[in-house]
């Protein structure tokens, strides 16, 4: 490659760099931002930090509220508890933002077990009768699943510990459960009939 071409390439590079510096200078004068990419990253990180900043409190879900280590109670939104299927004993974290917003998060779910019971109404409250106990359930859960008294309800309970509350997982309408029961009875009756033996009469010789 000749020296003339090398000089030409060098001049083009110098011109391009000069133009780039000029463009940055003009942008800085207009916006006051030196590095737009870095500014966007810092701004995004700052907004994320601000959105979750605030006072953080940890506690245990008691079936309706979160209770911290000082026995202070914090109301957990019923819709959130219902949709998240929070179980009594779950560990939770509450962030109270600088704007006063409450943000709950489940951080330590307990081991669960599932049982089936019947939805009842007692003392003006919805409960599920199962294992000889009347376990309270959130009204929001009953409303969400459109459950009615008499329906079979599947609920979640903490495994290995007693509980006063259950988390509704599913609802079997009483019409379906009654139909299933009738089908089971009919099938059982049919099986008994098929299994009957016709008595044999011995003839006298």
N, C-alpha and C positions, 0 to 999 in steps of 0.2 A: 504494500500500500504506500502511495506516495505521501511525501510530507504535506503537500497542498491539501490532500483529502483529510489528513489527520487534523490539520488546522481548521478546516471547514467544519468537521464534526465537533471539535472542541468549541468553536464559536456558536454552533447551534445549541449545544448543551448549556453554555453560559447564558445564552439568550433565553432559553426555556426556564432556567433556574431564576433568572432575573424577573421574568414575567410572573412566575409562581410567587416570588417574594412580594412583588407589587400587588398581586391579587390578595394575598394574606393580609397585607397592610391595609388595603381598602376595606376588606371584610372586618378587620379589627376596628377600624374607624367607625364603621357603620353599626356594628353590634356590640363592640366592647369585649368580644370573646376572642381569646388568643387561639385556643384549640377547640374547634367545635365538636370533634369526636369525643375528646376527654370531657368536655362540658356536659354532653349528653349522658355519658356514663355516670358522672358525679351527680348530675341532677336526678337520674333514675334511682341510683342507690340512696340518695337523700330522701326521695319521696317514699321509697320502700321502708326505710328506717323510720320515717315519721309516721307511716301508717300503722306500725306495730309498736311504737314506743309508748311508754306509759308504765303504770304500776302493774306488776305481775303478782298474782296470788294463786296458790295451789291448794286444792282441797279434794274432798270426796263427795261424790254424788249420793244423796240419801234417798233417791227415788223421785224427788221433786225439786230440791235445791242443792247447791254446792256448799259444803261446810268446811271452813279452813281449820288450821291447827288451834286457833283460839276460839273455836266454836261459833265463829261469826258466820251467819247464813247469807248466801247470795242467791237470789232467784234465777233459776235457769229457765229460759223461754220454753214453754211447754211444747211448742211446735218443733223446736230444735231437738229437745230430749226425745220426742216421739219419733221423729224421722231418723234420728241417729240411733234409736233403740238403746239408749243409755240404761245401764243396769245398776241397781243399788250396789255401791261399793266401787264403782269406776273412779279412777283418779282423773282429775280435771285441772285445767289451767285457765285462769281468767285474767285477761289483760284489760285494764281500764285505761283507755287512751287519754291523752291530754285534752281531747274534746269531750270526754265523759262517756265515750262509747264503750259498751261491754262486749268483749269478744271471748267466747268460750271455746275450749278445745279439749277433746278427750285425749289424755296422754298415757293412761295406764289402765286399759280395760281388764276387768277381772275375768276369770274363767267362767263360762256360762253353761247352763243346762236348760233343757227345754221340757216343758210340761203342757198338758192340755187340760183346760177346765171349762166351766160354763160361766158366762157373763151374767151377773146379778146386779141389783141395785139395792143398796143397804144404807140407811141413814142419809139418803140423798146423794150417795157417792157410788160410782161404778166400781165393782170389784169382780174378781174372777175366783170362783169357788173351785179349788183344786187341792188334792192331798189333804182334805179335811180342814183347809184354811180358806179364809176370805182375803185374798191379796188385792190391794188397791192398784188401780191402773189410772193413767192420766186421761182426763176427759178428752184432750186433744187426740189421743190415740183412738179412742172409741169413735170420735167424730170423723177422724181421717179414714178409718176402715168402714164407717157407716154400720157399726155393729149394733145389735139390738139385744135386749135382755133375752136370755135363752140360747143365744148363739154359742157354739163351741169356739174357744179362743186358745190359740197357742201363745204362751208367754215365755220370756227368758228370765231366768233367775240366777243369782250368783251361785256357783258350784261350791259346796262344802260349807255354806254359812246360811243362817236364817235371814229372811227378808220379809219386809212388810209390803213392798211394792214389786210389781212385775212389769216387764216391758213387753207390750203387745207386738208379736211378730206376724201373726196371721189370724184371720177370722174365718170360721166355717159357718155360714148361715144355718140356722136351725132347720130350715126347710130341707137343705141338702143332707144334714146329719140325720134327720128323721127318715128321709128317703133311703139313705144308706143303711140305717138300722132295719127298716122294713125289708130291704133287699137281703140283708144278712139273715133275718129271721125266716124269710121265705126259702132261702137256699138251704138253711139248716133243716127246715121242715121237709123239704124235698129229699134231702139226703137221708133223713130218718125213714121216710116212706120207702125209698128205694132199698134200704137196708133191712126192711122187715122180711121175715121168712114166712112162707105159707105153711101152716101146720099140716103135717102128713097124718092121715088116719090109717092105722093098720087094720087090715081085714082079718077076721077070724078064719082060721084054716079049718 
